[in-house]
Amino acid sequence: MEWIFGGLMTRSRTLVKTRNRGATTLRTRRCRGNPLAEYDSLPPELRRWVSEAALPWGAQSVRTAYQKALARTGDKTRALQELDAIERRLVAKDAGKVWMGTHPATH
């Protein structure tokens, strides 16, 4: 019998996952306050970016990264492109550890 946990299949129920994040070596933090209200307070272009992101960004962390990128670039589009680059680096960093070098992002 196969069981599916967070998108990963296993033949036993021994797979232990931390909430819905999946297997990751990236640092995680619990959200304080009201995560939905924090998400709703993000600018529309940033909410759209988060909704399409590969990683489960928290509202505060994505807001901080966006504000820093916006201060550097002075342009909303380029700031979002910087967030894309940050996310690609994080995925490649994590994929190498979780997938042990077999994930396409590590090549």
C-alpha positions as CSV (number, residue, x, y, z in Angstrom):
1,M,0.0,0.0,0.0
2,E,1.3,3.5,-0.9
3,W,0.8,6.6,1.2
4,I,1.2,10.1,0.0
5,F,2.6,12.7,2.4
6,G,3.0,16.3,1.2
7,G,3.5,15.1,-2.4
8,L,6.1,12.4,-1.5
9,M,5.1,8.8,-1.8
10,T,6.3,6.1,0.5
11,R,5.4,2.4,1.1
12,S,5.1,2.9,4.9
13,R,3.7,5.4,7.3
14,T,7.1,6.2,8.8
15,L,7.7,9.4,6.8
16,V,7.7,12.2,9.2
17,K,7.0,15.7,7.8
18,T,7.0,19.1,9.5
19,R,3.6,20.5,8.6
20,N,3.2,21.1,4.8
21,R,6.8,22.3,4.1
22,G,8.1,19.0,2.9
23,A,11.7,17.9,3.3
24,T,14.0,20.9,3.6
25,T,17.3,22.0,5.2
26,L,16.4,25.7,5.0
27,R,15.8,27.6,8.2
28,T,12.2,27.8,9.2
29,R,10.4,30.0,11.8
30,R,7.0,29.9,13.3
31,C,4.9,33.0,12.4
32,R,3.9,35.2,15.2
33,G,0.7,37.2,14.9
34,N,-1.9,36.7,12.3
35,P,-0.3,35.3,9.1
36,L,-3.3,35.9,6.9
37,A,-3.6,39.6,8.0
38,E,0.2,40.0,7.3
39,Y,-0.2,38.4,3.9
40,D,-3.2,40.6,3.1
41,S,-1.2,43.7,4.0
42,L,1.4,43.0,1.3
43,P,1.3,45.1,-1.9
44,P,-0.7,43.4,-4.7
45,E,2.4,42.7,-6.8
46,L,4.2,41.0,-3.9
47,R,1.1,38.9,-3.0
48,R,1.0,37.8,-6.7
49,W,4.7,36.9,-6.5
50,V,4.3,34.9,-3.2
51,S,1.3,33.0,-4.7
52,E,3.5,31.7,-7.5
53,A,6.7,31.2,-5.5
54,A,8.3,27.7,-5.2
55,L,9.1,28.1,-1.5
56,P,6.6,28.8,1.3
57,W,7.7,32.4,2.0
58,G,6.4,34.1,5.2
59,A,4.8,37.6,4.8
60,Q,7.4,39.3,7.0
61,S,10.5,37.6,5.3
62,V,9.3,38.3,1.8
63,R,8.4,41.9,2.7
64,T,11.9,42.5,4.1
65,A,13.6,40.9,1.1
66,Y,11.4,43.0,-1.3
67,Q,12.0,46.2,0.6
68,K,15.8,45.7,0.5
69,A,15.6,44.8,-3.3
70,L,13.4,47.8,-4.0
71,A,15.8,50.1,-2.1
72,R,18.7,48.7,-4.2
73,T,17.0,48.8,-7.6
74,G,14.4,51.6,-7.2
75,D,12.1,49.6,-9.5
76,K,9.3,47.2,-8.5
77,T,9.9,44.9,-11.5
78,R,13.6,44.6,-10.9
79,A,12.9,44.1,-7.1
80,L,10.7,41.1,-8.0
81,Q,13.4,39.8,-10.4
82,E,15.8,39.9,-7.4
83,L,13.3,37.9,-5.4
84,D,13.3,35.3,-8.2
85,A,17.1,35.2,-8.1
86,I,17.1,34.8,-4.3
87,E,14.5,32.0,-4.5
88,R,16.5,30.2,-7.3
89,R,19.6,30.3,-5.1
90,L,17.7,28.9,-2.0
91,V,16.1,26.1,-4.1
92,A,19.5,25.1,-5.6
93,K,21.1,25.2,-2.1
94,D,18.4,23.1,-0.5
95,A,18.0,20.7,-3.5
96,G,21.6,19.7,-3.4
97,K,21.2,18.6,0.3
98,V,17.7,17.1,0.1
99,W,18.0,15.3,-3.2
100,M,21.7,14.5,-2.7
101,G,22.9,16.1,-6.0
102,T,20.3,14.5,-8.2
103,H,17.9,17.4,-8.6
104,P,18.1,19.4,-11.9
105,A,18.6,22.7,-9.9
106,T,21.9,21.5,-8.6
107,H,23.5,21.1,-12.1
